[in-house]
Amino acid sequence: MADDKTQLQEILELENQEWLYSLDYVLQHGGPERVIELLQLLQIRAHKAGVEIPFTANTPYINTIPREKQPPFPGDREIERRIKSIIRWNAMAMVVRANKHENGIGGHISTFASAATLYEIAFNHFFKGKGEGHDGDQIYFQGHASPGVYARAFLEGRISQEKLENFRRELAEGGGLSSYPHPHLMPDFWEFPTVSMGLGPLQAIYQARFNRYLEDRGLKQNKDTRVWAFLGDGETDEPETLGAISLAAREKLDNLIFVINANLQRLDGPVRGNGKVIQELEAVFRGAGWNVIKVIWGSDWDPILDKDVKGKLVKRLGEIVDGQYQKFSVEEGGYVREHLFGVDPELKEMVDHLTDEQLRKMRRGGHDPEKVYAAYKAAVEHKGQPTVIIAKTVKGYGLGESGEGKNITHQQKKLNEEELKEFRTRFGIPISDEDVAAAPFYKPADDSPEMKYLRERRSRLGGSVPSRKVDIRPIKTPPEEVFEEFYAGTEGREVSTTMVFVRILTKLLKDKE
């Protein structure tokens, strides 16, 4: 009986391979269009034969852009890593120092820690400033990531150290920094309010639509302005976040890009502990008509996935729920080897050449600059649809034992001396053991390679962001004769208030002032 089962399994695997080889042949000689045509024919034949194929709006749990289609990375990886590390340190130090000054003042370390690569690739290569002849990109920053944006502005010389010291203390002597983005609180810096959660993505959709309205009527000349919205995976549970995504697809807003930081954790625990939030969001956005780009695995995973000729690893990655992935992020490499790969001898063999330490350090896609750059480039070049990039990260990345990947990490406001030393060493910040306990801010010399590179990148892209410029021109009161025809009323006739309002508005619009 056992021999019969083994023989049957071998026959099924052979049959699977024959189908896969056939698909490879058609793809090579007929191209993607022919593959799609054949798959559609097979689906029709199966339906006619009474086979109910389960509906799915999902693609496999791997990166949308395969390694062979990645563009070359245009920047200096080493210098960008050093800049990002300094910004990470200052963002963390800002919150730690604020809570030393005033216990319980709050702030967020772990959100930007998980999203630093997502932001830095955009700052160095994509965000357009308000340079000469350009209106600049319009960026809705995730509210909890504001310390990272302040930390970058500090390096650029736009925010003083005194203001960093006064994070969340706006009325302090010398001025401070608001907790979250809001132009009323910092009118020369923030362009858009994005807190409470869900407001940013909703506003971004209507901003992109309004931009397109102006462009189509010749009222706005710069048609390459893009609207970016950065949000968290937990934030997508807010009704405002997903409430208007069908409008964006219907209006073909290819000037709109959502970037979802899928660190799998909300304020107080998992987003979908027993599910897969990335797959859930992919289905929602694809179903609404968006272009979806998933950035799940870093470059460390590429050689292993290349070995997966039978698709067993991809199948396994799709089976594991988010709660287990979070467990992997806080465990040693041996645990990952046993519980991810150890369920099948062929899977285990794929990572036999790797040490437990190498397994533990394999990155998620949202922490890999090359993967993130490829996704952004594909998004800005895509036409006819809005794009959502769903990037998998680890919440509290870099915090180590003090909170990396742990459910308590969102509430982490303080680090002790040993934790600060570990953070400093991990990211190579030149602060001595004697000084590290105070979590001092660090800024390289103006003529350092890091500062030169940072300024050069932003200069090439049109200047610093965020930046808000207000052009206030006095408006002359319309002459009284504009309204005289309405003084007498309607002389007994019933007229809708809407009609009268439109008539008044029409007359006002004719006034060139």
C-alpha positions as CSV (number, residue, x, y, z in Angstrom):
1,M,0.0,0.0,0.0
2,A,2.8,2.4,0.9
3,D,4.6,1.6,-2.4
4,D,1.4,2.4,-4.3
5,K,1.1,5.8,-2.6
6,T,4.7,6.6,-3.3
7,Q,4.3,5.6,-7.0
8,L,1.1,7.7,-7.2
9,Q,2.9,10.7,-5.7
10,E,5.8,10.3,-8.2
11,I,3.3,10.2,-11.1
12,L,1.5,13.4,-9.8
13,E,4.8,15.2,-9.5
14,L,5.8,14.2,-13.0
15,E,2.5,15.3,-14.3
16,N,3.0,18.7,-12.5
17,Q,6.4,19.1,-14.1
18,E,5.1,18.4,-17.5
19,W,2.5,21.1,-17.2
20,L,5.0,23.6,-15.9
21,Y,7.5,22.8,-18.7
22,S,4.7,23.3,-21.2
23,L,3.9,26.7,-19.7
24,D,7.6,27.6,-19.8
25,Y,7.7,26.6,-23.5
26,V,4.6,28.7,-24.4
27,L,6.0,31.7,-22.5
28,Q,9.3,31.5,-24.3
29,H,7.9,31.0,-27.8
30,G,4.5,32.7,-27.6
31,G,5.0,35.4,-24.9
32,P,2.8,36.4,-21.9
33,E,-0.3,37.1,-24.1
34,R,-0.4,33.5,-25.3
35,V,0.0,32.1,-21.8
36,I,-3.0,34.2,-20.7
37,E,-5.0,33.1,-23.6
38,L,-4.4,29.4,-22.9
39,L,-5.1,29.8,-19.1
40,Q,-8.4,31.4,-20.0
41,L,-9.3,28.6,-22.3
42,L,-8.5,26.0,-19.6
43,Q,-10.6,27.9,-17.1
44,I,-13.5,27.9,-19.6
45,R,-13.1,24.2,-20.2
46,A,-13.0,23.4,-16.5
47,H,-16.1,25.5,-15.9
48,K,-18.0,23.7,-18.6
49,A,-17.0,20.4,-17.1
50,G,-18.5,21.4,-13.8
51,V,-15.2,22.2,-12.0
52,E,-15.7,25.1,-9.6
53,I,-12.4,27.0,-9.5
54,P,-12.1,28.9,-6.2
55,F,-12.0,32.7,-6.7
56,T,-8.8,34.5,-5.8
57,A,-7.6,38.0,-6.4
58,N,-4.2,37.1,-5.1
59,T,-0.8,36.4,-6.6
60,P,1.7,34.2,-4.8
61,Y,3.3,35.4,-1.6
62,I,6.5,36.6,-3.3
63,N,7.7,39.9,-4.8
64,T,5.7,41.2,-7.8
65,I,9.0,42.3,-9.5
66,P,11.3,39.3,-10.0
67,R,15.1,39.8,-9.6
68,E,15.7,39.5,-13.4
69,K,13.4,42.5,-14.0
70,Q,14.9,44.8,-11.3
71,P,16.5,48.0,-12.7
72,P,20.1,48.8,-11.6
73,F,20.3,50.8,-8.4
74,P,21.4,54.3,-9.3
75,G,22.7,55.5,-5.9
76,D,25.7,54.9,-3.6
77,R,24.4,52.1,-1.4
78,E,27.1,52.6,1.3
79,I,26.6,56.4,1.7
80,E,22.9,56.1,1.7
81,R,23.1,53.4,4.4
82,R,25.1,55.8,6.6
83,I,22.7,58.7,6.1
84,K,19.8,56.4,6.9
85,S,21.5,55.2,10.0
86,I,22.2,58.7,11.3
87,I,18.5,59.6,10.7
88,R,17.4,56.5,12.5
89,W,19.5,57.5,15.5
90,N,18.3,61.1,15.6
91,A,14.7,60.0,15.2
92,M,15.0,57.6,18.1
93,A,17.0,60.1,20.2
94,M,14.3,62.7,19.7
95,V,11.7,60.6,21.3
96,V,13.9,59.2,24.1
97,R,15.2,62.7,25.1
98,A,11.6,64.2,25.0
99,N,10.5,61.5,27.5
100,K,13.4,62.2,29.7
101,H,12.5,65.9,29.8
102,E,8.9,65.1,30.5
103,N,7.9,61.6,31.4
104,G,4.9,60.3,29.4
105,I,5.0,63.0,26.7
106,G,4.9,60.2,24.1
107,G,6.2,59.9,20.6
108,H,6.9,56.9,18.3
109,I,10.2,55.2,17.7
110,S,9.1,51.9,16.1
111,T,7.1,53.2,13.1
112,F,9.9,55.1,11.4
113,A,12.3,52.3,12.4
114,S,10.4,49.9,10.2
115,A,9.8,52.4,7.4
116,A,13.2,54.2,7.2
117,T,14.2,52.5,3.9
118,L,10.8,53.2,2.4
119,Y,11.3,56.9,3.1
120,E,15.0,57.3,2.3
121,I,14.8,55.7,-1.1
122,A,12.0,58.2,-1.9
123,F,13.9,61.2,-0.5
124,N,17.1,60.3,-2.4
125,H,15.5,59.3,-5.7
126,F,11.9,60.1,-6.2
127,F,10.3,63.0,-4.1
128,K,10.3,66.1,-6.3
129,G,10.7,69.4,-4.5
130,K,9.3,72.8,-5.5
131,G,12.2,73.7,-7.7
132,E,12.1,76.1,-10.6
133,G,9.3,75.3,-13.0
134,H,7.9,72.5,-10.8
135,D,5.1,72.4,-8.2
136,G,6.7,69.5,-6.4
137,D,5.2,66.2,-5.3
138,Q,2.5,66.2,-2.7
139,I,3.3,63.8,0.1
140,Y,1.0,62.6,2.8
141,F,3.4,61.4,5.5
142,Q,2.3,58.8,8.0
143,G,1.8,60.6,11.2
144,H,3.6,58.2,13.5
145,A,6.7,58.4,11.3
146,S,7.1,62.2,11.8
147,P,10.3,61.9,14.0
148,G,12.1,60.5,10.9
149,V,11.1,63.4,8.7
150,Y,12.2,65.8,11.4
151,A,15.5,64.0,11.7
152,R,16.2,64.3,8.0
153,A,15.3,68.0,8.0
154,F,17.8,68.5,10.9
155,L,20.6,67.1,8.7
156,E,19.5,69.4,5.9
157,G,19.8,72.4,8.2
158,R,16.1,73.2,8.1
159,I,15.3,72.4,11.8
160,S,17.5,73.4,14.7
161,Q,18.8,71.1,17.4
162,E,16.8,73.2,19.9
163,K,13.6,72.4,18.1
164,L,14.5,68.7,18.1
165,E,15.0,69.0,21.9
166,N,11.4,70.4,22.1
167,F,9.7,67.6,20.2
168,R,6.0,67.6,21.2
169,R,6.6,70.8,23.2
170,E,5.6,73.5,20.7
171,L,5.3,76.3,23.3
172,A,8.7,75.7,24.8
173,E,11.2,78.6,24.7
174,G,12.8,78.6,21.2
175,G,9.9,76.7,19.7
176,G,9.3,73.0,19.2
177,L,7.9,70.4,16.8
178,S,4.4,69.2,16.6
179,S,3.6,65.6,17.3
180,Y,2.1,64.9,13.9
181,P,2.0,66.6,10.5
182,H,-0.3,69.7,10.4
183,P,0.2,72.9,8.4
184,H,-1.7,74.9,11.1
185,L,1.0,74.0,13.6
186,M,4.0,74.3,11.3
187,P,2.8,76.4,8.4
188,D,6.2,76.5,6.6
189,F,6.9,72.8,6.9
190,W,4.0,70.4,6.7
191,E,1.6,70.6,3.8
192,F,-1.1,68.2,4.8
193,P,-2.6,66.9,8.1
194,T,-2.5,63.1,8.3
195,V,-3.7,62.3,11.8
196,S,-6.2,60.8,12.8
197,M,-5.3,57.7,11.0
198,G,-7.0,57.2,7.7
199,L,-7.2,60.9,6.8
200,G,-4.0,60.9,4.8
201,P,-4.9,58.3,2.1
202,L,-8.4,59.6,1.7
203,Q,-7.2,63.2,1.2
204,A,-4.5,61.9,-1.2
205,I,-7.1,60.4,-3.5
206,Y,-9.1,63.6,-3.8
207,Q,-5.9,65.6,-4.1
208,A,-4.8,63.5,-7.1
209,R,-8.3,63.8,-8.6
210,F,-8.3,67.6,-8.2
211,N,-4.8,67.8,-9.8
212,R,-6.1,65.8,-12.8
213,Y,-9.1,68.1,-13.0
214,L,-6.9,71.2,-13.2
215,E,-4.6,69.6,-15.7
216,D,-7.4,68.5,-18.0
217,R,-8.7,72.1,-18.1
218,G,-5.4,73.7,-18.7
219,L,-5.3,75.3,-15.2
220,K,-2.2,73.4,-14.1
221,Q,0.7,73.0,-16.4
222,N,3.0,70.6,-14.6
223,K,1.5,67.2,-15.3
224,D,4.3,65.2,-13.7
225,T,3.4,66.1,-10.1
226,R,2.6,62.9,-8.1
227,V,0.7,62.4,-4.9
228,W,2.2,60.0,-2.4
229,A,0.5,58.6,0.6
230,F,2.4,56.6,3.3
231,L,0.3,54.5,5.6
232,G,0.5,51.5,7.9
233,D,-1.2,48.2,7.4
234,G,-3.2,48.6,10.6
235,E,-4.4,52.0,9.3
236,T,-6.2,50.3,6.5
237,D,-8.8,49.2,9.0
238,E,-9.9,52.8,9.3
239,P,-13.0,53.2,7.1
240,E,-11.6,56.4,5.5
241,T,-8.5,54.6,4.3
242,L,-10.2,52.3,1.8
243,G,-13.4,54.2,1.4
244,A,-12.6,55.9,-1.9
245,I,-10.1,53.6,-3.6
246,S,-12.6,52.6,-6.3
247,L,-12.9,56.3,-7.2
248,A,-9.1,56.5,-7.8
249,A,-9.3,53.4,-10.1
250,R,-12.3,54.7,-11.9
251,E,-10.7,58.0,-12.6
252,K,-7.4,56.3,-13.7
253,L,-5.4,58.3,-11.3
254,D,-1.9,57.1,-12.3
255,N,-0.5,60.3,-10.6
256,L,-1.3,58.6,-7.2
257,I,0.9,56.2,-5.3
258,F,0.1,54.5,-1.9
259,V,3.0,53.0,0.1
260,I,1.7,50.6,2.8
261,N,4.3,49.8,5.5
262,A,3.2,46.2,6.3
263,N,5.0,45.6,9.5
264,L,2.1,43.3,10.5
265,Q,1.6,45.1,13.8
266,R,-0.9,47.8,14.9
267,L,-0.8,49.9,18.1
268,D,-1.2,47.0,20.5
269,G,-0.7,43.7,18.7
270,P,-0.9,41.9,15.3
271,V,-2.9,43.3,12.4
272,R,-4.0,39.9,11.3
273,G,-2.4,37.3,13.6
274,N,-4.2,34.3,12.0
275,G,-4.4,35.7,8.5
276,K,-2.2,37.4,5.9
277,V,-2.8,41.2,5.7
278,I,-0.6,41.6,2.6
279,Q,-2.7,39.1,0.7
280,E,-5.9,40.6,2.0
281,L,-4.9,44.1,0.9
282,E,-3.7,42.9,-2.5
283,A,-7.1,41.4,-3.1
284,V,-8.9,44.6,-2.0
285,F,-6.9,46.9,-4.2
286,R,-6.7,44.5,-7.2
287,G,-10.5,44.1,-7.0
288,A,-10.9,47.8,-7.0
289,G,-8.8,48.2,-10.1
290,W,-5.4,49.3,-8.7
291,N,-1.9,48.3,-9.9
292,V,-0.5,46.3,-6.9
293,I,3.3,45.9,-6.3
294,K,4.3,43.6,-3.4
295,V,7.7,43.9,-1.9
296,I,7.9,41.0,0.5
297,W,11.4,39.4,0.4
298,G,14.8,41.0,0.3
299,S,17.7,40.0,-2.0
300,D,18.9,37.4,0.5
301,W,15.9,35.3,-0.5
302,D,16.5,35.4,-4.3
303,P,19.0,32.5,-4.5
304,I,16.8,30.3,-2.3
305,L,13.7,31.1,-4.4
306,D,15.7,30.3,-7.6
307,K,16.1,26.8,-6.3
308,D,12.4,26.4,-5.9
309,V,11.7,24.7,-9.3
310,K,8.8,22.7,-7.9
311,G,7.1,25.7,-6.2
312,K,7.2,24.1,-2.8
313,L,8.8,27.1,-1.1
314,V,6.4,29.6,-2.5
315,K,3.5,27.3,-1.4
316,R,5.0,27.1,2.1
317,L,5.5,30.9,2.3
318,G,1.8,31.3,1.4
319,E,0.7,28.9,4.1
320,I,2.3,30.7,7.1
321,V,0.2,33.2,8.9
322,D,1.4,36.7,10.0
323,G,1.5,35.7,13.6
324,Q,4.1,33.0,12.8
325,Y,6.1,35.5,10.7
326,Q,6.2,37.8,13.7
327,K,7.5,34.9,15.8
328,F,10.2,34.3,13.2
329,S,11.3,38.0,13.5
330,V,12.1,37.6,17.3
331,E,13.5,34.1,17.2
332,E,16.9,32.7,16.4
333,G,17.8,31.3,13.0
334,G,17.5,27.7,14.2
335,Y,13.8,28.3,14.9
336,V,13.3,29.6,11.4
337,R,15.1,26.6,9.9
338,E,13.0,24.1,11.9
339,H,9.5,25.7,11.5
340,L,9.7,27.3,8.1
341,F,12.0,25.0,6.1
342,G,12.0,21.9,8.3
343,V,8.5,20.7,7.4
344,D,9.9,19.2,4.1
345,P,13.3,17.6,3.4
346,E,13.5,19.4,0.1
347,L,12.9,22.8,1.7
348,K,15.4,22.1,4.4
349,E,18.0,21.2,1.8
350,M,17.6,24.6,0.2
351,V,19.1,26.4,3.3
352,D,21.6,23.7,4.4
353,H,24.4,26.0,3.2
354,L,23.3,28.8,5.4
355,T,24.2,29.2,9.1
356,D,21.5,30.0,11.7
357,E,22.9,33.5,12.0
358,Q,22.5,34.0,8.2
359,L,19.0,32.7,8.3
360,R,18.1,35.1,11.2
361,K,19.4,38.1,9.3
362,M,17.6,37.5,6.0
363,R,15.7,40.7,5.4
364,R,12.1,41.5,4.5
365,G,11.6,43.4,1.2
366,G,10.8,46.7,2.8
367,H,14.3,46.9,4.3
368,D,16.1,46.2,1.0
369,P,16.9,49.4,-0.9
370,E,17.2,47.6,-4.3
371,K,13.7,46.0,-4.0
372,V,12.1,49.3,-2.8
373,Y,13.8,51.3,-5.6
374,A,12.5,48.8,-8.2
375,A,8.9,49.1,-6.8
376,Y,9.0,52.9,-6.8
377,K,10.4,53.1,-10.3
378,A,7.7,50.7,-11.6
379,A,5.0,52.8,-9.8
380,V,6.0,56.1,-11.3
381,E,6.2,54.6,-14.8
382,H,2.9,52.8,-14.6
383,K,0.1,54.3,-16.7
384,G,-3.7,54.1,-16.5
385,Q,-4.1,53.0,-12.8
386,P,-3.2,54.2,-9.4
387,T,-0.5,52.1,-7.7
388,V,-0.3,50.6,-4.2
389,I,3.1,49.3,-3.0
390,I,2.7,46.9,-0.1
391,A,6.1,46.5,1.6
392,K,6.8,43.9,4.3
393,T,8.9,45.1,7.2
394,V,9.6,44.5,10.9
395,K,8.2,47.0,13.4
396,G,10.9,48.4,15.5
397,Y,13.6,47.3,13.1
398,G,17.0,48.0,14.7
399,L,15.7,48.2,18.3
400,G,16.9,44.7,19.1
401,E,15.9,43.2,22.4
402,S,14.2,46.5,23.5
403,G,11.4,46.0,21.0
404,E,12.2,44.7,17.5
405,G,9.2,42.7,16.2
406,K,7.6,42.6,19.7
407,N,4.0,43.5,20.4
408,I,5.1,46.2,22.9
409,T,7.2,48.0,20.4
410,H,4.7,50.7,19.4
411,Q,4.6,51.9,23.1
412,Q,8.4,51.9,23.4
413,K,9.4,55.5,24.3
414,K,12.6,54.9,26.3
415,L,15.8,52.9,25.9
416,N,18.2,52.1,28.7
417,E,22.0,52.6,28.4
418,E,22.7,49.1,27.1
419,E,19.9,49.3,24.5
420,L,21.3,52.6,23.3
421,K,24.7,51.1,23.0
422,E,23.4,48.2,21.0
423,F,21.5,50.6,18.7
424,R,24.6,52.8,18.3
425,T,26.8,49.9,17.4
426,R,24.3,48.2,15.1
427,F,24.1,51.4,12.9
428,G,27.7,52.6,13.3
429,I,27.0,56.0,15.0
430,P,30.3,57.6,16.3
431,I,29.2,58.3,19.9
432,S,31.3,57.2,22.8
433,D,30.3,54.9,25.7
434,E,30.6,57.8,28.0
435,D,28.1,59.9,26.1
436,V,25.7,57.3,24.7
437,A,23.4,57.2,27.8
438,A,22.3,60.8,27.1
439,A,21.2,59.8,23.6
440,P,22.8,62.9,22.0
441,F,21.9,64.1,18.5
442,Y,24.5,63.5,15.9
443,K,25.3,65.5,12.8
444,P,28.3,64.9,10.5
445,A,30.5,67.8,9.4
446,D,29.1,69.9,6.6
447,D,31.9,68.8,4.2
448,S,31.5,65.1,5.0
449,P,30.6,62.7,2.1
450,E,27.2,62.0,3.8
451,M,26.2,65.7,3.9
452,K,27.4,66.5,0.4
453,Y,25.5,63.5,-1.0
454,L,22.3,64.4,1.0
455,R,22.4,68.0,-0.3
456,E,23.2,66.9,-3.9
457,R,20.4,64.4,-4.1
458,R,17.8,66.9,-2.9
459,S,19.2,69.7,-5.1
460,R,18.9,67.4,-8.1
461,L,15.3,66.6,-7.2
462,G,14.2,70.3,-6.8
463,G,14.8,71.0,-3.1
464,S,13.8,69.9,0.3
465,V,10.5,68.2,1.2
466,P,8.2,68.7,2.9
467,S,8.0,72.4,2.4
468,R,5.0,74.6,2.3
469,K,4.9,77.9,0.4
470,V,1.9,80.2,0.7
471,D,1.2,83.0,-1.8
472,I,-1.4,85.2,-0.2
473,R,-2.9,87.9,-2.4
474,P,-5.5,90.4,-1.1
475,I,-8.9,89.9,-2.8
476,K,-10.9,93.0,-3.7
477,T,-14.5,93.0,-2.5
478,P,-16.8,92.7,-5.5
479,P,-18.8,95.9,-6.4
480,E,-22.3,96.1,-5.1
481,E,-23.8,96.0,-8.6
482,V,-22.9,92.3,-8.8
483,F,-25.6,91.6,-6.3
484,E,-28.2,94.2,-7.1
485,E,-30.4,92.0,-9.3
486,F,-31.0,89.7,-6.3
487,Y,-32.2,92.4,-3.9
488,A,-35.8,92.4,-5.1
489,G,-36.2,88.7,-4.5
490,T,-38.1,86.4,-6.8
491,E,-41.4,88.4,-6.8
492,G,-43.6,85.5,-5.7
493,R,-41.9,82.8,-7.8
494,E,-40.6,79.7,-6.2
495,V,-36.9,79.3,-6.9
496,S,-34.5,76.7,-5.5
497,T,-31.7,78.1,-3.3
498,T,-29.2,76.0,-5.3
499,M,-30.2,77.8,-8.5
500,V,-29.8,81.2,-6.9
501,F,-26.5,80.3,-5.4
502,V,-25.2,79.1,-8.8
503,R,-26.3,82.4,-10.4
504,I,-24.4,84.4,-7.8
505,L,-21.4,82.2,-8.1
506,T,-21.4,82.5,-11.9
507,K,-21.4,86.3,-11.7
508,L,-18.5,86.2,-9.2
509,L,-16.5,83.9,-11.4
510,K,-16.7,86.5,-14.2
511,D,-14.9,89.0,-12.0
512,K,-11.2,88.8,-13.0
513,E,-10.1,90.0,-9.6
